[in-house]
């Protein structure tokens, strides 16, 4: 069918979560704006991530989805679902792009009533049954997540410009960060030690050892970031550091985190949301890769900073390790030092 610029006037992007996945999908929004310049483009997003997209230059608006409504009262959850699905239908979207590919977003697709619903042919949980058009990605296990989402852009013939990450950075947040970190010597290393999977979580002692070497050789400072779930990890790192540190873990909104990363000289983090946000902001990144693969989920445009373990089970994508987390001892701070030192030597 012809995906002409006049036909689609109300477009929905379904990518509710998670932080890193939303960041990876950002070039899709910009490409759709280029291809359909007069359309209203709405991003359906989990409420907790909505502030990341506030002020996005290529979006008309966002439609928040509150997953918290599904905890507890069943009747309340059912009422919320019906009301949300009604909101989707009332928007009268004529093109829906599902980048999440789960049953929940497949049902959202159907609820819109849109005549054109695009998703991946290999989408999970039966969600592909709700699409009118399915995008084949036969090499999905060999290309980066950003490039996989881009296949939808190519399918819609919207790849009129190269990929770009448009991330709103609020001026007031930048000013607040500048004031808060003004006393820290440069370069600034932003460190995010958390990860949802234990198998992606490099030991705090390794982070501390790497940062201490940076203190000694480059006179750096460390800014610890992450969610409230990461407070204990950051605290352990902070207690073992020999140089200036500011712990902002659990104390940043997404707009403030974005500002912190935008001001940082380098990002040191596990394969998790803050790492990919920093990469999208154009920050140099250094990251330990344990059970995930740099080629598929490395910091985009900064994949040389992704350092992978060499154990036989590397990149297995398991959440529970059957091998005693042997990768943690294999991937030493010394192995991450060369890319970090290279970045810091350019920022003296």
ABEGO torsion letter per residue (X at the ends): XBBBAAABABBBBBBAOBAAAAAAAAAAAAAAAAABAABBBBBBBBAAAAAAABGBAABABBBBBBAAAABEBAAAAAAAAAAAAAAAAAAGBABBBBAAGBAAAAAAAAAAGBABBBBBAABBGGAAAABABBBBBAAAAABBAAAAAAAAAAAAGABABBBBBBBBBBAAAAAAAAAAAAABBOBBBBBBABBABAAABBBAAAAAAAAAAAAAAAGBBBBBBEBAAAAAAAAAAAAABABBBBBABGABBAAAAAAAAAABABBBBBBBAAAAAAAAAGBBBBBBBAABBAAAABBBGAAAABBBBABAABGAGBABBAAGGAAAAABBAAAAAAAAAAAAAAAX
